[in-house]
Amino acid sequence: MIDFARPWMLVGLLGALLPVAIHFLGRRRAPTVQFSALAFILARNPQRARAIRLRERALLALRIAACALVAIVLAKPLVPSLTSPSAAIAGSEPVALVVVVDDSMSMATRDARGKTRLDGARDRAVELLRLLPLGSMAAVVASGFPARALQRRATAELTAVAADVSRMKPHPRGDDAANALAIAQRLLVAAPLSDRRIVVLSDFQAPAWPPLAPRGELRSGIQLLGEAFSDGPASNTSIVNATASPAPERGPHHVRIAFGVKHEGTKAFAGHVTITAGEREVKRWLELAPGQTTERSIIVATAAETAAITLPDDDLLADNIAHVRLAGDDAISVALVDGSPRPVPREDEVFFAANALRLGAERAGSMSVTVLQLPDLANTDLSRFDVIVLANVTELATATVKTIEKRMEAGAGVLVTAGDGMPADEAAWHTRLLPWDVMGRRETAANTGRARATGKAAVQLATTGAAEALRDSLADDAIDALAKASTREHLLVVPSPTVGEDTVAQYADGAPALLVGRRGAGRVALWTTTLDLDWSDAALQPGFMPLILRVVEHLAGRGADASRGAVQVGATAVFDRHESAEKLAVHRINSDGPVVMELDATQQAPQRWHVRNLLEPGPYRVVEKGANAVWSDRPLAVVVDPRESVTSAVDDPARWQAPATRKDGQSRPPRAPGWPLALALLLAALAMESAVLWRNGRARPGDASETTPRTDLIARFGR
């Protein structure tokens, strides 16, 4: 069945009667004159007379067809389509369409012609926008992390939307499919059209799309279709898990570089992996079967800041190189000062904390933990530690207190935890390190001592950047260490506005459990109960390890991402800001080019830097400046999402090819524009009419019917 986008234009079909009317009106006006000699002429050449009549009738038919085709072209017919993707624009009414274009790293996979999957998706998006019915509205959403809409709302300016699609550039982003679909639905809900559709143009790469249940998650009245841009698994070899660590057993300036290589495709891989560190270049030969992953390590002697691990080119280039940082010690160095050592490890003051930090460091970042006894402090260089934990320390020498104060002013962190050895004297050492006044100890009654989760209520209570930054990095499992712990005894802190602002967690009676504040360029924290089991069983809770790990990272001035020194392409890197810093400059390491970006403190959130739009993987340096000084110089690695190296599609991409449906639920076959065919027929009819008229007007010697106007008139209209 043929539909029309402008059915009212079919009124123009009445114009097809105009040639007929002219024909008959002209026939009535022509007088009939009898010539006896004409009968002899017609009888002499009857075939020529019939040809003249046939030609005139053909001219009349062509003129009728031309008038009818003009009306049909203006009505914009829609004819049944032979291909299902046209269902995205099927129908005779305007459509509100949101095209979700996948611009993640896997879409940069190239085919045999050198064309990427993203190239095909962009071309298809522009084609869909061009073929939309008159009055339609459209918008485009890019699903690469983070998902984002290229327009604020669906718009009828389809040419501008197509131009935005054409400007899309490939970047090795991860995939943010779920948020992309959510954004697309919000755009459609705001569109003033009833026919709303989402078209996904993607390779439907396996790690990103299978968890979704698109049909069940769509809002009512929104149709979802998809087109896959993948010709099967590509030949791709990628680098995974690249790390670097010192190798002192081989001598100074020796570094062990460990990495994994994964290969997928239909053929085996055989080639060199190249490690480049400064002027040193090392090659290793690898042979991998399809689906095989191997781990390799190599020790190199170099003074370079970074190293690059490179694989030969394949169908996906973005994951063939990985950068690792060599120079500088990114490990957080922690000194655990044991104020109550005991021969039984489980009963020792820092037993649980030391094990939590060491085990957590293997999962969340490099960390060096050193356990010190009180007598060792006098002979220990505290300047090499980023965080100093004073666990149930009874007393400290005046010189040691001054050293710790200087370290805090320079940027180090200090964590003070309670215990039986904590001094009660107001003039004791802790009053010089802590910005809060400790009143003494308190035993909790039944149930009132159970610490409760900070949650949203605590977020509302905290106003300082230090406490807020730590709270944001605490996951739910870390909060559970407070929510489920039974605390029998804790320190009481004198209430004050500062205490209220710096409280990160509190007990059920409102007393602070964990406080975090600033001291110069550094930070200080107070855990008002013990790290062992004397006053609380928090150390036995599953969330104790992530809790103590995040607290130490925060005191060292490194967030969860900064401790690992890496963020994914497109993600936002968050750094704590020094109170005197005015600008933050981001540089590429080993690059002589200009600054990648420079941020102004007046345009940032309090106490923080937010570094966005780093779309090129590689090593960076983040330099904090202000007041004619450099306050910090931190490394940052921008890495690709290793899941994007999987180039295979979902098992059943056909589930995205949902047929278009009417409002009554009846199935409707897809439609394609038919006006180009009608326009071609119109042009053909006009060309044929011109040819007939040209042939009719040619003069032929000896042809009385064409050389005698009167004879032609009689032959045209008869007797």
RADAGI-V826233 format. One record per residue. N is the residue number from 1. PSI is psi as a letter, one per 20 degrees, with the letter a starting at -180 (NA if undefined). Layout:
BEGIN
n:N psi:PSI
n:N psi:PSI
END
This chain:
BEGIN
n:1 psi:p
n:2 psi:p
n:3 psi:r
n:4 psi:p
n:5 psi:h
n:6 psi:m
n:7 psi:h
n:8 psi:h
n:9 psi:i
n:10 psi:i
n:11 psi:h
n:12 psi:i
n:13 psi:h
n:14 psi:h
n:15 psi:i
n:16 psi:i
n:17 psi:i
n:18 psi:g
n:19 psi:h
n:20 psi:g
n:21 psi:g
n:22 psi:h
n:23 psi:g
n:24 psi:h
n:25 psi:g
n:26 psi:h
n:27 psi:h
n:28 psi:h
n:29 psi:h
n:30 psi:o
n:31 psi:q
n:32 psi:p
n:33 psi:p
n:34 psi:p
n:35 psi:p
n:36 psi:h
n:37 psi:h
n:38 psi:h
n:39 psi:h
n:40 psi:h
n:41 psi:g
n:42 psi:h
n:43 psi:h
n:44 psi:h
n:45 psi:m
n:46 psi:h
n:47 psi:h
n:48 psi:h
n:49 psi:g
n:50 psi:h
n:51 psi:h
n:52 psi:g
n:53 psi:g
n:54 psi:g
n:55 psi:g
n:56 psi:h
n:57 psi:h
n:58 psi:g
n:59 psi:g
n:60 psi:g
n:61 psi:g
n:62 psi:h
n:63 psi:h
n:64 psi:g
n:65 psi:h
n:66 psi:g
n:67 psi:g
n:68 psi:g
n:69 psi:h
n:70 psi:g
n:71 psi:h
n:72 psi:g
n:73 psi:g
n:74 psi:h
n:75 psi:i
n:76 psi:m
n:77 psi:q
n:78 psi:p
n:79 psi:q
n:80 psi:p
n:81 psi:q
n:82 psi:i
n:83 psi:p
n:84 psi:h
n:85 psi:h
n:86 psi:i
n:87 psi:i
n:88 psi:h
n:89 psi:j
n:90 psi:q
n:91 psi:r
n:92 psi:i
n:93 psi:r
n:94 psi:q
n:95 psi:q
n:96 psi:o
n:97 psi:p
n:98 psi:p
n:99 psi:o
n:100 psi:o
n:101 psi:p
n:102 psi:o
n:103 psi:k
n:104 psi:r
n:105 psi:h
n:106 psi:h
n:107 psi:i
n:108 psi:j
n:109 psi:p
n:110 psi:q
n:111 psi:a
n:112 psi:h
n:113 psi:i
n:114 psi:j
n:115 psi:p
n:116 psi:r
n:117 psi:h
n:118 psi:h
n:119 psi:g
n:120 psi:h
n:121 psi:g
n:122 psi:g
n:123 psi:g
n:124 psi:h
n:125 psi:g
n:126 psi:h
n:127 psi:g
n:128 psi:g
n:129 psi:h
n:130 psi:h
n:131 psi:j
n:132 psi:q
n:133 psi:q
n:134 psi:p
n:135 psi:i
n:136 psi:r
n:137 psi:q
n:138 psi:q
n:139 psi:r
n:140 psi:p
n:141 psi:p
n:142 psi:p
n:143 psi:i
n:144 psi:q
n:145 psi:p
n:146 psi:q
n:147 psi:q
n:148 psi:q
n:149 psi:p
n:150 psi:i
n:151 psi:q
n:152 psi:h
n:153 psi:r
n:154 psi:p
n:155 psi:q
n:156 psi:i
n:157 psi:m
n:158 psi:h
n:159 psi:g
n:160 psi:h
n:161 psi:g
n:162 psi:h
n:163 psi:h
n:164 psi:h
n:165 psi:g
n:166 psi:h
n:167 psi:i
n:168 psi:p
n:169 psi:q
n:170 psi:p
n:171 psi:q
n:172 psi:m
n:173 psi:r
n:174 psi:a
n:175 psi:p
n:176 psi:l
n:177 psi:g
n:178 psi:g
n:179 psi:h
n:180 psi:g
n:181 psi:h
n:182 psi:g
n:183 psi:g
n:184 psi:g
n:185 psi:h
n:186 psi:h
n:187 psi:h
n:188 psi:h
n:189 psi:h
n:190 psi:i
n:191 psi:p
n:192 psi:k
n:193 psi:q
n:194 psi:h
n:195 psi:o
n:196 psi:p
n:197 psi:q
n:198 psi:p
n:199 psi:p
n:200 psi:p
n:201 psi:o
n:202 psi:r
n:203 psi:j
n:204 psi:l
n:205 psi:p
n:206 psi:g
n:207 psi:h
n:208 psi:h
n:209 psi:h
n:210 psi:h
n:211 psi:i
n:212 psi:q
n:213 psi:m
n:214 psi:h
n:215 psi:h
n:216 psi:h
n:217 psi:i
n:218 psi:q
n:219 psi:q
n:220 psi:p
n:221 psi:j
n:222 psi:p
n:223 psi:q
n:224 psi:p
n:225 psi:r
n:226 psi:q
n:227 psi:p
n:228 psi:p
n:229 psi:m
n:230 psi:p
n:231 psi:k
n:232 psi:r
n:233 psi:p
n:234 psi:r
n:235 psi:o
n:236 psi:p
n:237 psi:p
n:238 psi:q
n:239 psi:p
n:240 psi:q
n:241 psi:l
n:242 psi:p
n:243 psi:r
n:244 psi:q
n:245 psi:q
n:246 psi:q
n:247 psi:m
n:248 psi:h
n:249 psi:i
n:250 psi:i
n:251 psi:r
n:252 psi:q
n:253 psi:j
n:254 psi:p
n:255 psi:p
n:256 psi:o
n:257 psi:o
n:258 psi:q
n:259 psi:q
n:260 psi:q
n:261 psi:p
n:262 psi:p
n:263 psi:p
n:264 psi:q
n:265 psi:a
n:266 psi:i
n:267 psi:q
n:268 psi:q
n:269 psi:p
n:270 psi:o
n:271 psi:r
n:272 psi:q
n:273 psi:p
n:274 psi:p
n:275 psi:o
n:276 psi:p
n:277 psi:o
n:278 psi:c
n:279 psi:i
n:280 psi:p
n:281 psi:p
n:282 psi:p
n:283 psi:q
n:284 psi:p
n:285 psi:p
n:286 psi:q
n:287 psi:p
n:288 psi:p
n:289 psi:r
n:290 psi:p
n:291 psi:j
n:292 psi:q
n:293 psi:p
n:294 psi:q
n:295 psi:p
n:296 psi:q
n:297 psi:q
n:298 psi:q
n:299 psi:p
n:300 psi:q
n:301 psi:o
n:302 psi:q
n:303 psi:j
n:304 psi:q
n:305 psi:h
n:306 psi:r
n:307 psi:q
n:308 psi:p
n:309 psi:p
n:310 psi:q
n:311 psi:r
n:312 psi:q
n:313 psi:q
n:314 psi:b
n:315 psi:h
n:316 psi:o
n:317 psi:h
n:318 psi:h
n:319 psi:j
n:320 psi:j
n:321 psi:p
n:322 psi:p
n:323 psi:p
n:324 psi:q
n:325 psi:p
n:326 psi:g
n:327 psi:q
n:328 psi:q
n:329 psi:o
n:330 psi:i
n:331 psi:q
n:332 psi:o
n:333 psi:o
n:334 psi:p
n:335 psi:o
n:336 psi:o
n:337 psi:o
n:338 psi:o
n:339 psi:i
n:340 psi:m
n:341 psi:q
n:342 psi:q
n:343 psi:h
n:344 psi:o
n:345 psi:g
n:346 psi:h
n:347 psi:i
n:348 psi:q
n:349 psi:h
n:350 psi:j
n:351 psi:g
n:352 psi:g
n:353 psi:g
n:354 psi:g
n:355 psi:h
n:356 psi:g
n:357 psi:g
n:358 psi:g
n:359 psi:h
n:360 psi:h
n:361 psi:h
n:362 psi:h
n:363 psi:h
n:364 psi:i
n:365 psi:r
n:366 psi:p
n:367 psi:p
n:368 psi:p
n:369 psi:p
n:370 psi:p
n:371 psi:p
n:372 psi:q
n:373 psi:q
n:374 psi:g
n:375 psi:h
n:376 psi:i
n:377 psi:h
n:378 psi:h
n:379 psi:j
n:380 psi:p
n:381 psi:o
n:382 psi:i
n:383 psi:i
n:384 psi:j
n:385 psi:p
n:386 psi:h
n:387 psi:p
n:388 psi:p
n:389 psi:o
n:390 psi:n
n:391 psi:o
n:392 psi:l
n:393 psi:p
n:394 psi:g
n:395 psi:q
n:396 psi:q
n:397 psi:q
n:398 psi:h
n:399 psi:h
n:400 psi:h
n:401 psi:g
n:402 psi:h
n:403 psi:g
n:404 psi:h
n:405 psi:g
n:406 psi:h
n:407 psi:h
n:408 psi:g
n:409 psi:h
n:410 psi:i
n:411 psi:i
n:412 psi:r
n:413 psi:q
n:414 psi:p
n:415 psi:p
n:416 psi:p
n:417 psi:q
n:418 psi:r
n:419 psi:r
n:420 psi:h
n:421 psi:i
n:422 psi:p
n:423 psi:q
n:424 psi:i
n:425 psi:p
n:426 psi:h
n:427 psi:j
n:428 psi:r
n:429 psi:h
n:430 psi:h
n:431 psi:h
n:432 psi:h
n:433 psi:h
n:434 psi:p
n:435 psi:j
n:436 psi:q
n:437 psi:p
n:438 psi:p
n:439 psi:h
n:440 psi:a
n:441 psi:q
n:442 psi:p
n:443 psi:p
n:444 psi:q
n:445 psi:r
n:446 psi:p
n:447 psi:h
n:448 psi:i
n:449 psi:i
n:450 psi:p
n:451 psi:q
n:452 psi:q
n:453 psi:q
n:454 psi:g
n:455 psi:b
n:456 psi:h
n:457 psi:g
n:458 psi:h
n:459 psi:h
n:460 psi:h
n:461 psi:h
n:462 psi:p
n:463 psi:i
n:464 psi:q
n:465 psi:h
n:466 psi:g
n:467 psi:h
n:468 psi:g
n:469 psi:g
n:470 psi:g
n:471 psi:h
n:472 psi:h
n:473 psi:i
n:474 psi:p
n:475 psi:r
n:476 psi:h
n:477 psi:h
n:478 psi:h
n:479 psi:h
n:480 psi:h
n:481 psi:h
n:482 psi:h
n:483 psi:h
n:484 psi:i
n:485 psi:q
n:486 psi:o
n:487 psi:p
n:488 psi:h
n:489 psi:q
n:490 psi:r
n:491 psi:q
n:492 psi:p
n:493 psi:p
n:494 psi:p
n:495 psi:p
n:496 psi:r
n:497 psi:h
n:498 psi:g
n:499 psi:g
n:500 psi:h
n:501 psi:h
n:502 psi:i
n:503 psi:p
n:504 psi:h
n:505 psi:q
n:506 psi:q
n:507 psi:r
n:508 psi:h
n:509 psi:j
n:510 psi:i
n:511 psi:q
n:512 psi:p
n:513 psi:h
n:514 psi:p
n:515 psi:q
n:516 psi:p
n:517 psi:a
n:518 psi:q
n:519 psi:o
n:520 psi:c
n:521 psi:i
n:522 psi:a
n:523 psi:q
n:524 psi:q
n:525 psi:q
n:526 psi:p
n:527 psi:o
n:528 psi:j
n:529 psi:a
n:530 psi:q
n:531 psi:i
n:532 psi:b
n:533 psi:j
n:534 psi:g
n:535 psi:i
n:536 psi:q
n:537 psi:k
n:538 psi:h
n:539 psi:i
n:540 psi:i
n:541 psi:q
n:542 psi:h
n:543 psi:j
n:544 psi:g
n:545 psi:g
n:546 psi:h
n:547 psi:g
n:548 psi:h
n:549 psi:g
n:550 psi:h
n:551 psi:g
n:552 psi:g
n:553 psi:g
n:554 psi:g
n:555 psi:h
n:556 psi:i
n:557 psi:k
n:558 psi:p
n:559 psi:a
n:560 psi:g
n:561 psi:g
n:562 psi:h
n:563 psi:h
n:564 psi:i
n:565 psi:k
n:566 psi:q
n:567 psi:q
n:568 psi:q
n:569 psi:p
n:570 psi:i
n:571 psi:r
n:572 psi:p
n:573 psi:p
n:574 psi:p
n:575 psi:q
n:576 psi:q
n:577 psi:p
n:578 psi:q
n:579 psi:h
n:580 psi:i
n:581 psi:p
n:582 psi:h
n:583 psi:q
n:584 psi:p
n:585 psi:p
n:586 psi:p
n:587 psi:q
n:588 psi:p
n:589 psi:q
n:590 psi:k
n:591 psi:p
n:592 psi:j
n:593 psi:a
n:594 psi:r
n:595 psi:p
n:596 psi:g
n:597 psi:q
n:598 psi:p
n:599 psi:q
n:600 psi:p
n:601 psi:h
n:602 psi:i
n:603 psi:j
n:604 psi:r
n:605 psi:q
n:606 psi:p
n:607 psi:j
n:608 psi:q
n:609 psi:p
n:610 psi:o
n:611 psi:o
n:612 psi:r
n:613 psi:k
n:614 psi:n
n:615 psi:i
n:616 psi:p
n:617 psi:q
n:618 psi:r
n:619 psi:p
n:620 psi:r
n:621 psi:p
n:622 psi:o
n:623 psi:p
n:624 psi:p
n:625 psi:q
n:626 psi:q
n:627 psi:l
n:628 psi:k
n:629 psi:q
n:630 psi:o
n:631 psi:h
n:632 psi:q
n:633 psi:n
n:634 psi:q
n:635 psi:q
n:636 psi:p
n:637 psi:p
n:638 psi:o
n:639 psi:r
n:640 psi:q
n:641 psi:o
n:642 psi:h
n:643 psi:h
n:644 psi:i
n:645 psi:i
n:646 psi:o
n:647 psi:j
n:648 psi:q
n:649 psi:r
n:650 psi:r
n:651 psi:h
n:652 psi:m
n:653 psi:i
n:654 psi:i
n:655 psi:i
n:656 psi:i
n:657 psi:l
n:658 psi:p
n:659 psi:q
n:660 psi:q
n:661 psi:q
n:662 psi:r
n:663 psi:h
n:664 psi:j
n:665 psi:i
n:666 psi:q
n:667 psi:p
n:668 psi:p
n:669 psi:q
n:670 psi:q
n:671 psi:q
n:672 psi:q
n:673 psi:p
n:674 psi:i
n:675 psi:h
n:676 psi:h
n:677 psi:g
n:678 psi:h
n:679 psi:h
n:680 psi:h
n:681 psi:h
n:682 psi:g
n:683 psi:h
n:684 psi:g
n:685 psi:g
n:686 psi:h
n:687 psi:g
n:688 psi:h
n:689 psi:g
n:690 psi:h
n:691 psi:g
n:692 psi:g
n:693 psi:h
n:694 psi:g
n:695 psi:h
n:696 psi:h
n:697 psi:i
n:698 psi:p
n:699 psi:p
n:700 psi:p
n:701 psi:p
n:702 psi:i
n:703 psi:o
n:704 psi:h
n:705 psi:h
n:706 psi:i
n:707 psi:i
n:708 psi:o
n:709 psi:h
n:710 psi:g
n:711 psi:g
n:712 psi:h
n:713 psi:g
n:714 psi:g
n:715 psi:h
n:716 psi:g
n:717 psi:i
n:718 psi:a
n:719 psi:NA
END
